[in-house]
Amino acid sequence: MSEVGKIVGLLKSDAIEKQIAAAIVLGELKAKGPGVVEGLGALLASGVPLLQVHALDALARVGAKKALAEIFPLLATGNDDVRRAATRAVASVGEEVVPIIKQKMAAAGPEERRALDAALAELGGKDAFSALIKGLASSDAEAAKAAALAVRQQIKSADGNKRRSYLAEIERFLEAQKKKGGAPGATAAAVKILGYLEDEKTIPMLLQYSGDEKQHASVRQEAIIAFRFALQKDKPSAKVVDTLVKAAEAVDRTLAQTALHTLGSLQVSEDTAKRLEKLAVHADFERARFVLELLGRMGGNEAARVLTKVLTSTTDRRYAEAAAGGLSGKDDAVPALAKALLETTNPDRAWVLRNVLRPTAKKISPSLRKQILEEAIARLGKGERNYEAHLDVARDADPGGVADALRALAGRLRKKDENKARVVLAILCKSDRATDEDRYALASLELSRSNRDTRPASRAGDEALRLLGGLLRHGFDVARALKKDRVLELDHLYYVGFHFTEEGHPLGEELLEEVVKKGGRAKVAKMAKNKLALAEAS
């Protein structure tokens, strides 16, 4: 007996391990001879998945044609590994198996139909592809979709000539479907395959199916998805964008969502932003939110214009926040946002604009920056509210310029309205551009309105004393400034002197001595003298 004959004999062994080993060896040897195919075929009826897989793989190597009768039933088995191995074995026979598959398709059930489609997809070649495409017409929707998915890998590895023949085959099938009013599932599957071709020549047909409102939603959806494959390297035309935008407005939310996600995956141009303007305020917020995020990713002046328009015109906070998110940190959006801030009269909207503008405030042009600051200063000078948003943006753009403007405004107001001047100085002193002179000016105004109550509890909450204490710690010559301050009277100096004497600071005695010196026989001078005497006694 030959060596191959001995191995074939092991296929009948009672030990499964020996049967598997024999199948593997026969497959590796691509063995020919009496009993090889028959012995391997007999293993397919064993019901043992692992044994069946190795037998099928061996048949694919040695020649499976004579065992097709035993292989075909396994195409619809419940075990995935066995089913895939059976598919490979059928495909190994080559194109001569195509007529047999066609014949079986006529009477195949849904599960078997899927398996036969998978075998055709695995087989590849023009005849197999043609049989698979034609078979879509008699498949249910799920089977047709599965067939389309199965053929994807074959298309991916096909050369240019094959792809052109595949395209022609699909075009003929779709034309036939249109004439006889074929099932939507079959048409959708064929359109899906069009996408797998990744060919810009499919775009006219995809436009036809995606834009036809009479088509079933599943067909339009597959055509829309196919654009993602066909336009991987190129920007979509205006016609494609318009078709997708229109689909995104559809009542069918699934179709609309597919169109939006397709738009988001394509390399759209800046002009697309104009076409998205209507969708950016769609009544369905989820659609609008997607578009607003897409515009934010797109960037460019037109996208910034649309986002700014939504931000400044909507009364719905959700839309405003989504638009703000798309604009945040974008240099392209700065001019539009700055103009919008100047023009808005809505405090809430101004605050939203302020939040978006602040990170890029330094990119605002000098002329717009000046206008924003002037608006803030004008409102502040009149004692109006809603200056904060403008002032914050102006400060982020030019902190030094804002400090100078506030300082000048406080100087003008001090002559007319000390309360307004105090508000302005308080704002200035909260910034890092304030000087000790600014802080003293505020302390002076606070002191001028103080009730000068010398009781400890009252002094503890006095803002003027707090400010003066801070200036002392900075090394500022508070005594000199107080003595030169023409707005203050001796009563003010006494009050400050009293406080700092209580605190044990030399400033106190210095100021009390000044009051005694300038007060003459006035009551406040006597009070200062008494306080000095008490301080010396203690």
Helices and strands as residue ranges (DSSP letters): H 3-10, H 16-29, H 36-43, H 49-62, G 65-67, H 68-71, G 72-76, H 80-92, G 95-97, H 98-105, H 110-123, H 126-135, G 136-138, H 141-156, H 160-180, H 184-196, G 200-202, H 203-211, H 217-230, H 238-248, H 253-265, H 272-275, G 279-281, H 285-298, H 301-313, H 317-327, G 331-333, H 334-343, H 347-357, G 358-363, H 366-381, H 388-397, H 399-414, H 418-429, H 436-448, H 456-460, H 463-474, H 478-484, H 490-502, H 506-519, H 523-537
